[in-house]
Amino acid sequence: MDQSSKMPGDTAGKGSYAWIAMRAAVLFIILCGIAYPLLCTGLAQLFMPGNANGSLIKDSSGNVVGSELIGQQFIDQKYFQSRVSSIEYKAEASGSNNYAPSNPDMLKRTQESIKAWKEANPDVPISDLPVALVTNSGSGLDPHITPESAAVQIPRISKLTGIDPNTLQQLVDKHTAGRDLGVFGEPRVNVLELNIDLKSLMTK
């Protein structure tokens, strides 16, 4: 019996293996590179379109003003201020310097933040200043502050806007989200959503 067709190095056998490998590669490209992403995208748009499109926040006119997931800096002192961000809330630069508490740059930045706070909030003792307002979050993009960090800004905002402090506190309470499933995380306030409602109060 002729065994030459089964000898190692047979070019015909190698060609058939290459053809099988090519077909498998094409198949997985179609399944994993096209079909699966389209399926996931379609299901996300069907069941959670808001999340799939970036959790965008719109103002009363329907204009996109930001995302629930990305914090923003508010310069105008009439608005609630976000946490310190060493990357100025640039989403493409997510992260922080991860300084130790004793780092000179960290100490300088914190001292400058405290000084700015004292100038903008002369009626609030520095002892009442929450640490979260003068420290950077791990990502530098945290869109939330604690309810205490919002409440401590009420005296300043009330003085600048003329809005009653009780009304501002009710606004903070309205935007305070509890722990996830009642146990995970901490109560938090989305600063952008809070300021959108605040702006509505100022324009009434």
N, C-alpha and C positions, 0 to 999 in steps of 0.2 A: 504493500500500500504506500502511495506517495505521501510523505509527511512534510513536503516542502512548504505547503501553505500554512503550517503551524510553527515554522521555525521562528525563533526570536529575531527581531529586526525586520520582519516582513512589512514592507511599506503599505501593502493593502490593509493589513490589520491596524497599523497606526492611523491610516486615513479614516477608518471606521470609528476609532476611538475619538479622534478629533471632531468628527461630525456629531457624535453623541454629546461631546462636551459643549460644542457650539449650540446645539439645540437646547441643552439644559440651561446654558447661560441666557439664551434668549427667553426661555420660559420663565426663569426667575426674575429677569429684568421686567417682564410684563407683569408678573404676579406681585413682586415686591416693590418695584419701582413705579408702577402705574396703577394697577388695580387696587392694591392695598391702600396707598395714599388717597386715591379717589373715594374709596369706600369710607375711610375714616373721616375725610373731609365732608362727605355727604351726610354721614350720621351726625357729625358735630353740628353742621348747619341745620339739620332737622330737629335735634333734641336740645341743643344749647347754642343757638346762634350768637347770643350776646358774648359768651365766653370765647367762642371760636373766632369772633371778629375783634378780639382784643379788649373786651369789657369796657367799651368806650362810654364816656359820659357826655351827655349833651345838655346844653343850656335850655332855657325856656323857649328860645327861638329855633331849637333843633340843630344848632351848630355844635360840632364836636369840639370840646374844650379840654379833653384829656382822657385818661384811663383810670379805672378803679385800682389798677395794679401799680401805677407809676406815680410817685409823688411829684409835687411842683413847688417851686419857690414863690412866695408871695411877698413882694417888696413893700406894698402899701400897708402901713400899720393898722389901717381900719379893718383888715382881714385877719383871720386866725393864721398864725405862722406854723409852718411845718418844722420837722426836725432839722438839725444841721445836716448838710450834705457836703462832704469833701469833694464830690464830683459834680456839684451843682445840678444834681438830678438829671445828668445826661445818661439816658438808658443804654447807649452803646458802650459806656464805661463802667458798667455795674461792678461794684466792689468798694473796698475801703483800704486804707493803708495798714489797718490792723495794728495800730500803735499800742504799745504798753502804756499804762496810766502814768508812768514816769517819763515818757518820751518828751523831750523839750518842745517839739512841734505840736504834740498833742496838748501839752499844758498851755502853750501860747494860744492855740486855737480856742481852747475852752475858756481861757481868761478873756479873750476878745468877745466870745459869745456872751459871757456873763456881763461884760461891760456894756455891750449893745442892749442886752435885756434891761439892765438897770436904767439906761437912758430912755428906753421906750416905755418902761413900766415903773415909773418912780413911786407909784402908790402901792406896789406889791413888794413886801420884804424879800430879800434875796433868799432867805431861809425857806420861802414857799415855792421857789423855783424848782420844778421837777427836773431831775438829772437828764431825762430823755430829751428835753428841749435844747440841751447844750452838748449832746453827744450824737455821734454819727451812727446810723444803723449799719448792720453788716453789709448790706447791698448798697447803701447810700441812696436808695430809691424808695424807702418806706413811705407809703401814701397815708399812713395813719399816725395819730398821736393818741396818748392816753386821755381818758375823760378829764383827769386832773390837769393835764397839760393844756387842755382846751379851757377849762374853767378858770385857770389862773390868768388867762388873757382877757377875760370878760371886762374887768375894770377899764383897761386901756381902750378896748373896742367901744364900750358904752360911752366913754368920754368923747371919743372921736366921731362917733356916729349919732349920738343922742338917743340910742336905743336903750330901753330899760334893761338893767342887768337881769331881772327875772325872765324877760323875754329871751335874752341871749342864752340863759341857762336852759330854758325849755328847748331852745334850738339845739344845744349840745346834747341834751337828753334824747331828743328825737333821733339824732344821728349816731348815738352810741350803740354799737353792736356788742352783744355778749360773747361769751366763750363759745367756740364751735362745739356743737353737740352738748353744750353745757359744761364741758370739762377741759377742752383743749384751748390753749392760748389765753389771752387776756382781753378784757373789754377794750374797745378801740373806737376811734372816731376817724372817718375818712375826711381829711381836711378839704379836699376839693369840693366834695358834695356839700359839706358844711358851709363853705364860702359861697357856693352858688345860691343856697337858701338865704344866706346873710345878705348877699347883693340884692335879692328880691325884696327883702325887708327895707333896705336902704332906698330903694326906688319907689316905695309906696307913698 
